Structure formats: structure tokens, C-alpha cells
Amino acid sequence: MSADLGRTPRSVLVSDRSSFRDEKNRLSSQVEQLHLSYKVSVLLPECSSPPAHLDTVFNSFNSFYLIRKLPVYELLDKHFLESAVYQGSVYGLSYRTRIDEDSCVALTPNGHLSLSLCLFAGHLSLSLDKDAFELLGVEGKPSRFNHRTNCRYVVSVDLTDSSMAPGGRGYQRLLTGLRSRLQLKTDFLLSHHPGGGASLQALLSRYDWSEHRPEISSHTLTHLSCPSMQSCDPHSFLEWIGAVDADISCENSSNSFLSSLVCPEPNTTLSQALRVSVCGLLLPQDIHRLIQQIRCYLEQPRLASWVSLTVHGFADSPVSWGGNEHGVLRGGENFYSLLMFHDHTYHLHLATGAHDTCPP
């Protein structure tokens, strides 16, 4: 076996401990900087069914749209820019494209959502193979994740920059490259906040599309070995919570050929726990609402002293934390895990691949 295959992939982990009551905590900005997420998992100890207010939040995540065979130049359409990009936060990602093999496209918001100002920035990021880059005819840079030769390039364009105003030279050059030279089409996931489908209707009406609600799944766990949350080190906690999410036992029984994981010590056994997952194109605004409702849940007496929430970014997104370039190489991880306690403190762990930019 190759030495590279036998070596455990490296990753970058940033951990932070703070309190929701600390005015200097950075949780809100950190949550918003993972723009494109596909899954959130919540673990509720000593619980068999979600409380009504949490169930409401799980079922009220924003819907998203799948547009089939969308020409990428349509993201430069003047009406789309005016009704969606300039008027809210747009989240978009090419669907079923592989970052290590295909040309990928993402449309992300820039900065925090402010409904009072209604002033937002969007960035169109394309991760292109060499042939596609040469056809496009615009400035870019070689990908940081090229192995030996420059076979992948990255183009990042601020759609709200004055040079990209419809009719301007920069706008026309990119539009011509995408429409006449590259002619890239892709299935595309798209969502908008706060306008939703109404802001996207003109674009949707021209193509085959379908609306989707995030999928919710839940599973009750019994006799779950659980580490001491206050003293467990970050790597051991993430290994344990990942095993729980993947339904892998940490008992290390003699007849198990799947896993040799052992629950970190010291540990206790939960009589029951509820794992709830929501999957789709998830918006940071929905994650924020979920976090706030979990905090309310923890404030109630005689309930759990902690709850964990883990959010996973798309493995094949061309961008990860804060819009920085994302690569796969050995793994496509970009996620964070938030462990919340009843006293309003929290532990936050942010992770990405070793070659990606360090999380915020």
C-alpha cells in the first residue's frame, strides 16, 4: 500500500470557548462565514422527541431551488442582479459537480445580512479546469490545490463592484466569456434571503426547476456512552460526536469489525438521546434561529445541561470559510461543532482541510 494512502489526512481545527453573554463573542460572524452548508445535526441528551418550539424551527428552514442545466451567464442577468443579488443574500452552488474533477460554481453573499439597509454584496466564484479557464478569457489565478501543473484556476468576481455594473467593460467581458466562449451549464442549487422564490421567479421561469424543502430525520439513541463535556478535549469530542452522527458504536466490542472507537473518559451513560438532522441548502439565518431556540431550551429547568449542534459545509463547494478557496485533495471537510451549556457558555470547534485557509 502507498505510504500516502496509509497516512491519516491532516486537518485544521480552531477551538474557542466563550459565553453568549460576552459582548465580544464572535459566534454570529463565525456562523455566517460558512456560507454554503448542507447539513445540521443536533444531539439532545435525555430526550426522546423534540420539544414543540424546536420542532417548529426544524420545520421552518427556508426552501431552496434546483435549476436544471442553468447557463452560468444567467447569473449575470441584469434583472437577477437587481431583484436578488442587490436586494438580499443569495446562496447558490453547482449541483453534483466534483471540485477535484469538474468546473464548479458558487454564488455567495458578502458580509452580514442587514434588512434595514438592504445593501449586500455577492461574489461569483468559479473553480475551472485549464481548458475552461483559457476559454473564459478573464483574469484569474492558479488554484492553490494544483498538484504539479497549473491545471485548475480560480476566478472570483465581485458582482456589486462598479466595474461589474451591467453594460460596463468588466461585466461585458465576463458575460461574453461565459455566453460565447465557455458556455458552461450546470444543475444549480439556489436560495435567497429574505425574498425567497419571489426574488428568483424571473430566472426560474426560464428553466426547468423544482422547489425543495430541507429533509428532516430523527433517531432516538438508547444507553449512549457520553464523555464529560466540560473536560473532553476537542479532538476526542469531535471523534465521539462524529461517531454518534454516523451511528457508529463507541463500545469497542470484541465482535465489532466496523470500529475500534472508545468513548473518551471520564464518561457516563445516557438512558436516551435524540439526534435530529436537517439536510439541504441551509441558510445561516436558519442556523441562527435554531441556536437561539436551543438556548431557550437549555434555560428550562430539569432539562439537559448541554446540547450539541454540528453544521457541515458542502465538500465540493469551491469556497469554504469566508469565501476562501476550498479544496479536496484528501478530504473536503469544512464544518463547525457548537457545544452549548445551560449557563450560557459554549465551546466552538471549527475545522477544515489542512490546505484550506484557517477558519475564523
C-alpha positions in Angstrom: 0.0 0.0 0.0 1.2 3.5 -0.8 2.6 5.4 2.1 0.4 8.4 1.2 -2.7 6.2 1.4 -1.8 4.8 4.8 -1.2 8.3 6.3 -4.1 9.9 8.2 -5.3 13.1 6.4 -4.3 16.2 8.2 -6.9 18.9 9.1 -7.0 22.4 10.7 -9.0 22.8 13.9 -9.7 26.1 15.7 -11.4 25.9 19.1 -13.0 28.7 21.1 -14.7 28.9 24.5 -16.9 31.8 25.3 -20.3 32.9 26.6 -23.4 34.1 24.7 -23.5 36.9 27.3 -20.0 38.1 26.4 -20.5 41.1 24.1 -17.2 40.3 22.4 -18.1 36.7 21.4 -17.7 36.2 17.7 -20.2 33.4 17.2 -22.6 35.2 14.9 -19.9 36.2 12.5 -18.3 32.8 12.6 -21.7 31.1 11.8 -22.3 33.4 8.9 -18.8 32.8 7.3 -19.7 29.2 6.4 -21.9 30.3 3.6 -22.8 27.0 1.9 -24.0 24.3 4.3 -25.8 21.1 3.5 -26.4 19.5 7.0 -27.0 20.5 10.6 -27.2 17.8 13.3 -28.4 18.4 16.8 -27.9 16.0 19.7 -30.4 16.4 22.6 -29.4 14.3 25.7 -32.1 12.7 27.8 -34.7 13.4 25.2 -36.9 11.2 23.1 -38.8 13.7 21.0 -38.1 17.3 20.0 -39.9 20.0 22.1 -42.6 21.8 20.2 -40.6 25.1 19.7 -37.6 23.2 18.4 -39.7 21.1 16.1 -41.2 24.3 14.7 -37.7 25.6 13.9 -36.7 22.4 12.2 -39.7 22.5 10.0 -39.4 26.2 9.1 -36.0 26.1 7.4 -36.1 28.1 4.1 -36.8 26.2 1.0 -34.4 26.1 -1.9 -34.5 25.6 -5.7 -32.8 23.2 -8.1 -32.4 24.7 -11.6 -31.5 22.1 -14.2 -29.0 22.9 -16.9 -28.6 26.6 -16.0 -26.2 28.5 -18.2 -23.8 30.2 -15.8 -24.1 33.5 -17.7 -27.6 33.8 -16.4 -26.2 34.7 -13.0 -25.2 38.0 -14.7 -28.7 38.7 -15.9 -29.5 42.3 -15.1 -32.9 41.6 -13.6 -31.5 38.8 -11.4 -28.8 41.1 -10.1 -31.3 43.9 -9.4 -34.0 41.7 -7.8 -31.8 39.2 -5.9 -28.1 39.9 -5.6 -28.5 43.7 -4.8 -31.6 43.1 -2.7 -30.6 40.4 -0.2 -28.4 37.4 0.3 -28.1 34.9 -2.5 -26.8 31.4 -1.9 -26.0 29.2 -4.9 -23.9 26.2 -5.8 -23.4 23.9 -8.8 -25.1 20.6 -8.0 -23.3 17.2 -8.3 -20.1 18.7 -9.6 -16.8 17.5 -8.0 -14.3 20.0 -7.0 -11.3 17.7 -7.8 -12.6 16.9 -11.3 -15.2 19.4 -12.6 -15.7 23.1 -13.1 -17.7 24.3 -10.1 -19.6 27.5 -9.4 -20.8 29.2 -6.2 -22.8 32.3 -5.6 -22.3 33.7 -2.1 -23.3 36.8 0.0 -20.6 39.1 1.1 -20.9 40.4 4.7 -23.7 40.3 7.1 -27.4 40.5 6.2 -28.9 43.8 7.2 -32.6 44.0 6.3 -32.7 47.7 7.2 -30.1 48.8 4.8 -30.9 46.2 2.0 -27.3 46.6 0.8 -25.5 43.4 0.1 -22.6 42.1 -2.0 -22.5 38.9 -3.9 -19.5 37.1 -5.3 -19.5 34.7 -8.2 -16.7 32.2 -7.7 -15.7 29.7 -10.4 -13.3 26.9 -10.0 -12.2 26.0 -13.5 -10.1 23.4 -15.2 -7.3 24.7 -17.5 -9.3 24.4 -20.8 -12.3 26.2 -19.3 -10.1 29.0 -17.9 -8.4 29.7 -21.2 -11.8 29.8 -23.0 -13.2 32.3 -20.4 -10.7 35.0 -21.2 -10.8 36.8 -17.9 -8.2 37.3 -15.2 -7.8 34.6 -12.5 -5.1 32.7 -10.6 -3.9 29.1 -10.5 -5.7 27.0 -7.8 -3.8 26.5 -4.6 -4.7 22.8 -4.9 -2.9 22.0 -8.1 -0.6 19.0 -7.6 2.2 19.5 -10.1 0.9 21.7 -13.0 -1.5 24.5 -13.2 -4.5 22.5 -14.3 -7.1 24.4 -12.2 -7.7 28.1 -12.0 -9.9 30.3 -9.8 -11.9 33.4 -10.9 -13.6 35.5 -8.2 -15.7 38.4 -9.3 -17.5 40.9 -7.1 -20.8 41.3 -8.8 -21.5 44.6 -6.9 -18.3 46.3 -7.9 -18.8 49.3 -10.1 -16.7 47.6 -12.9 -19.3 44.8 -13.0 -22.3 47.1 -13.4 -24.4 45.8 -16.3 -23.1 47.4 -19.5 -19.7 48.1 -18.1 -16.5 46.7 -19.7 -15.8 44.2 -17.0 -19.3 43.0 -17.0 -19.5 42.7 -20.8 -16.2 40.8 -20.9 -17.3 38.2 -18.4 -20.7 37.9 -19.9 -19.2 37.3 -23.4 -16.7 34.7 -22.0 -19.5 32.8 -20.3 -22.0 33.1 -23.1 -19.9 32.7 -26.2 -16.7 31.0 -25.2 -17.1 28.8 -22.2 -20.9 28.1 -22.5 -20.9 26.3 -19.1 -24.1 24.8 -18.0 -24.8 23.1 -14.7 -27.6 22.0 -12.4 -27.7 24.7 -9.8 -28.9 25.0 -6.2 -30.2 28.4 -5.3 -31.8 30.2 -2.4 -32.4 33.8 -1.4 -33.0 35.6 1.8 -35.2 37.3 2.6 -37.1 37.3 -0.7 -37.2 33.6 -1.3 -38.7 32.4 -4.6 -40.4 35.7 -5.3 -36.9 37.3 -5.9 -35.9 34.4 -8.1 -39.1 33.9 -10.1 -37.9 35.7 -13.3 -34.8 33.4 -13.5 -36.8 30.3 -12.5 -39.4 30.9 -15.2 -36.9 30.4 -18.0 -35.7 26.9 -17.0 -36.7 23.6 -15.6 -36.7 23.9 -11.8 -38.1 22.4 -8.7 -38.6 23.6 -5.2 -37.3 21.6 -2.2 -37.8 21.6 1.5 -34.8 20.6 3.7 -35.2 17.0 4.7 -35.6 16.2 8.4 -34.6 12.9 10.1 -34.5 11.9 13.7 -33.3 8.9 15.6 -33.6 8.0 19.3 -30.5 6.6 20.8 -30.5 4.5 24.0 -27.8 3.7 26.5 -25.4 6.1 24.8 -21.9 6.4 26.3 -21.2 10.1 26.7 -17.9 11.8 27.7 -17.7 14.6 30.2 -18.4 17.6 28.1 -16.6 20.2 30.2 -13.3 18.3 30.3 -13.2 16.4 27.0 -10.5 17.6 24.6 -11.7 19.0 21.2 -10.3 16.1 19.1 -11.8 13.4 21.3 -15.2 15.2 21.4 -15.3 15.6 17.6 -14.4 12.0 17.1 -17.2 11.0 19.5 -19.8 13.3 18.1 -18.9 12.1 14.6 -19.4 8.5 15.6 -22.8 9.3 17.1 -23.9 11.2 14.0 -22.7 8.3 11.8 -24.4 5.8 14.1 -21.1 4.1 14.9 -20.8 2.4 18.3 -18.0 3.5 20.7 -18.3 0.4 22.8 -15.3 -1.3 21.0 -17.0 -4.7 21.5 -15.0 -7.8 20.5 -17.4 -8.8 17.7 -17.4 -5.3 16.0 -15.4 -5.1 12.8 -16.6 -1.6 12.0 -15.0 0.5 14.7 -12.5 0.3 17.5 -13.5 3.7 18.9 -13.9 4.1 22.6 -15.9 6.8 24.4 -13.4 9.3 26.0 -13.1 9.1 29.7 -14.4 10.0 32.1 -17.8 9.1 30.7 -21.4 8.4 31.7 -24.3 6.6 30.1 -27.3 8.5 28.8 -30.5 6.5 29.1 -31.6 8.1 25.9 -30.8 10.9 23.5 -32.4 12.3 20.3 -30.4 13.0 17.2 -32.1 15.3 14.7 -30.6 16.2 11.3 -31.7 18.7 8.6 -30.2 18.4 5.1 -30.4 20.7 2.1 -29.1 24.1 1.0 -29.2 25.6 4.5 -29.0 29.3 5.3 -27.0 30.8 8.2 -30.2 32.7 9.2 -31.9 29.5 9.9 -29.0 28.2 11.8 -29.0 31.3 14.0 -32.7 30.8 14.8 -32.0 27.2 15.7 -29.2 28.2 18.0 -31.4 30.8 19.8 -34.2 28.2 20.3 -31.7 25.7 21.7 -30.6 28.4 24.2 -34.2 28.8 25.3 -34.5 25.0 25.6 -31.4 24.9 27.9 -32.8 27.6 30.1 -35.8 25.4 31.1 -35.3 23.7 34.5 -34.8 19.9 34.9 -33.7 19.5 31.3 -30.4 18.7 29.7 -27.3 20.7 30.8 -25.9 20.7 27.3 -26.8 20.3 23.6 -24.5 19.9 20.6 -25.0 21.3 17.1 -22.8 20.5 14.1 -23.0 22.2 10.7 -21.3 20.7 7.6 -20.4 22.7 4.6 -20.5 21.2 1.1 -17.5 19.1 0.4 -17.4 20.1 -3.3 -18.0 23.8 -2.8 -15.3 26.0 -4.5 -15.3 28.2 -1.4 -15.4 27.4 2.3 -14.8 29.7 5.3 -15.3 33.4 4.5 -15.4 32.8 0.8 -11.8 31.5 0.6 -10.8 28.8 -1.9 -11.8 25.3 -0.8 -10.0 22.2 -2.0 -10.4 18.4 -1.6 -7.1 16.7 -2.1 -7.7 14.0 0.6 -10.8 15.4 2.2 -13.4 18.1 1.7 -14.2 18.8 5.3 -15.4 22.2 6.4 -17.6 22.3 9.4 -18.1 23.5 12.9 -19.5 22.0 16.1 -21.1 24.1 18.8 -21.5 22.7 22.3 -23.9 24.8 24.3 -24.4 24.7 28.1 -27.3 25.8 30.3 -25.1 28.5 31.9 -24.9 30.3 28.5 -21.3 29.3 27.9 -20.3 27.4 24.8 -17.4 25.5 23.1 -17.0 26.1 19.4 -14.8 23.9 17.2 -14.2 25.0 13.5 -12.5 22.6 11.1 -11.3 22.4 7.5 -8.7 20.6 5.4 -5.1 21.2 6.1 -4.6 23.1 2.9 -7.6 25.4 3.2 -7.4 28.8 4.8 -7.7 28.7 8.6 -11.3 29.1 9.9 -12.1 32.5 11.5 
